Amino acid sequence: MLTAIITSFRRLFKNNNGVAAIEAAIALPVFWVFILGIIGICHAVMIRQTMLYGLDNAGRTAMIKPTTSNSDLETIALGKMGGVNTSLVTISATDNTVDGQDYKVLSASYTYTFPQLVGLSDVTMDT
């Protein structure tokens, strides 16, 4: 009787059927969350760079043509933010004077929401 139990345990431990499926079931969810997190972070960086590009263009316009109104500068900045949901972007253009010199101050804000699967909290990007 004891030899039959030992033989059946040996047969059980020699059987490797389904081991790869079990390893994949453990490792793949972690792998996919990692990949989706990287994609989410790359998308957030892309949005920030696009916001900076729009602000740079509006700033160049303000330097070339100082009489441009603040609302026109905000429109120019939003127009250059291709690929970004501009309804979620807050842009402000204000006038500022330092030591008698007039300046235009441009800023933008966007709250990025990561996909819920990743589990990261919202990030507010201010430039």
C-alpha positions in Angstrom: 0.0 0.0 0.0 2.8 2.4 0.9 4.6 1.7 -2.3 1.4 2.5 -4.3 1.1 5.9 -2.6 4.8 6.7 -3.2 4.5 5.6 -6.8 1.4 7.8 -7.4 3.2 10.8 -5.8 6.2 10.3 -8.0 4.0 10.1 -11.1 2.2 13.3 -9.9 5.5 15.3 -9.5 6.9 14.0 -12.8 3.8 15.2 -14.7 4.5 18.8 -16.1 1.3 19.2 -18.1 -0.2 22.7 -17.6 2.8 24.2 -15.8 3.2 26.8 -18.5 -0.4 27.8 -18.3 -0.3 28.3 -14.6 2.9 30.4 -14.9 1.3 32.5 -17.6 -1.8 33.0 -15.5 0.3 34.4 -12.7 2.7 36.5 -14.7 0.6 37.9 -17.5 -1.7 40.2 -15.5 1.3 41.8 -13.8 3.0 42.2 -17.2 -0.1 43.8 -18.8 -0.6 46.3 -15.9 3.1 47.3 -16.2 2.7 47.8 -20.0 -0.5 49.8 -19.6 1.2 51.9 -17.0 4.0 52.7 -19.3 1.6 53.6 -22.1 -0.4 55.9 -19.7 2.8 57.7 -18.6 4.0 58.1 -22.2 0.5 59.6 -23.1 0.7 62.0 -20.2 4.2 63.1 -21.3 2.9 63.6 -24.9 0.1 65.8 -23.7 2.5 67.9 -21.7 4.9 68.3 -24.6 2.0 69.3 -26.9 0.9 71.9 -24.3 4.4 73.3 -24.2 4.5 73.4 -28.0 1.2 75.4 -28.1 2.5 77.8 -25.5 5.8 78.3 -27.3 3.9 79.2 -30.5 1.7 81.7 -28.7 4.8 83.1 -27.0 6.6 83.6 -30.4 3.5 85.3 -31.7 3.5 87.6 -28.7 7.2 88.5 -29.3 6.7 89.1 -33.0 3.5 91.1 -32.6 3.3 92.6 -29.1 -0.2 94.1 -29.7 -1.8 90.7 -29.9 -4.6 90.4 -27.4 -4.5 87.8 -24.6 -7.6 86.0 -26.0 -5.9 85.7 -29.4 -2.8 84.2 -27.7 -5.0 81.7 -25.9 -6.7 80.8 -29.2 -3.3 80.4 -30.9 -2.0 78.1 -28.1 -5.1 75.9 -28.2 -4.9 75.7 -32.0 -1.4 74.2 -31.8 -2.4 71.5 -29.3 -3.3 68.9 -31.8 -4.2 65.5 -30.3 -5.2 66.9 -27.0 -8.8 67.3 -25.8 -8.7 71.1 -25.7 -11.8 71.3 -23.6 -9.8 69.9 -20.7 -7.0 72.5 -21.1 -7.1 75.7 -19.2 -4.9 78.5 -20.8 -4.4 81.9 -19.4 -2.5 84.8 -20.9 -1.9 87.8 -18.7 0.0 91.1 -18.9 2.8 91.7 -16.4 5.1 94.6 -15.9 8.5 94.3 -14.2 10.8 97.3 -13.8 8.7 99.2 -16.4 9.0 96.5 -19.0 5.7 94.9 -20.2 5.5 91.1 -20.5 3.0 88.5 -21.5 2.7 85.5 -19.2 1.3 82.4 -20.7 0.3 79.3 -18.6 -1.6 76.1 -19.2 -3.1 73.5 -16.9 -4.4 70.0 -17.7 -5.6 67.2 -15.3 -4.6 63.9 -16.7 -6.6 60.9 -15.7 -4.9 57.5 -16.0 -6.9 54.5 -17.1 -8.7 52.9 -14.1 -7.0 49.6 -14.8 -3.6 51.1 -13.9 -4.8 52.4 -10.6 -2.7 55.7 -10.6 -4.2 58.9 -9.3 -4.9 62.0 -11.5 -2.0 64.2 -12.3 -2.4 68.0 -12.8 0.2 69.3 -15.3 0.9 73.0 -15.0 3.2 74.8 -17.4 
